[in-house]
Amino acid sequence: MLNFENTDLLKDIKWVHAESNEVYTNDIKLDCKVEKIEGIFDSTAIKRLLENLIGNAVKYGDKEKQITISIIDEKEAVVIKVHNYGKPIPEAKAGTDF
């Protein structure tokens, strides 16, 4: 069940970033040009999503290369990207339908 509330999403993203840097040996960089992202979000769901993406980036990526979390505030939407270097998932195995 989702639990939406007015919050600063960037605070939660920074928390996950800090925790990930403590847990993993990979270099994990946070790239965000804003100081706050206020809106109505489910903080727990966003944290889980980001933890999962970072975990997969660590598991399947090149251990010697940086992982980058990019956050783009588009005012009506927030784009969260996690980029790692490694062998891409073959198109046939990638789930593109949501």
N, C-alpha and C positions, 0 to 999 in steps of 0.2 A: 504494500500500500504506500502510495506517495504522500509526503507530508510537505506541502508548500508553505513557505513563509517568506516575509520580507527579510533579506539578508544581504551581506556583502560577499558575493561569490568569490571574489579574489582572495579574501581571507581564508576560505576553505581550500582553495587551490594552493595557496602558499603553504598551508599546513601540510597537505599531501606532498608537496615538493620537498619540504624540510624533512618529513618522515622518510621519504624515499631516499634522500641523500644519506640518512643515518643507516638505513637497512641495506642498501645496495652499494657495491663498490664502484659501479659505473659513474661517470661524470654526467650529472643530470642538470641541465640549464633551464631556467624559467625565463621566457621572453614575453614580456607584457609591457605595453606602452602607457597604461593607465594606472592610477593609484587605487581606484575603487570600481567595483561593478555591482551596483545596487539594483535589486529587482526581486521578483518573487521566484524562488528556486527551491528545490528539495536538496538541501545540503548533503544529506546522507547519501542520496542516490548519485549526486555529482562526485562525491568523494570516492564511492565504490567504483564508478565508471573510470575515473582517472587512475585509481590504484590498479585496476585491471589492465588498462592501456599501458601503464608504465611497467607493470609486471611482465606483460607480453613483450614489450620493447627490450627489457633486460633479458628475458628468456631466449628470444629469437634473434636478437641483434648482435652486432659485432661488439664484443666486450671492450675492445680498445678504442671505440669511437663514442663520441658524445650522444646522449639522448637529449632532445630538445622538446620542451613543452611550450607551445605557442598559444597565446590567448589574444583573441581579437574581439573587442567590444564593438559591435555594429549597432548599438543602441536598441534595436528591436530584437536582436539575437546575439548570442555569444558563440564564437567559434573556438573550439578547443582542439588542438592538434598535438599529437605525440609522434615525433619523428625519430627513427633509429636507422642505423646503417646495418644492413644484413640482406640475406636472400629474401626477395619478395615472395609472398604467398602466390602460388600459381592461380591464374584467373579461374580455372576450372574448379578450384577448391575454395575460392574467396566467395563469401556470402554477400551479394550486393543487394539483395531484396530485403527490405526491413518490414 
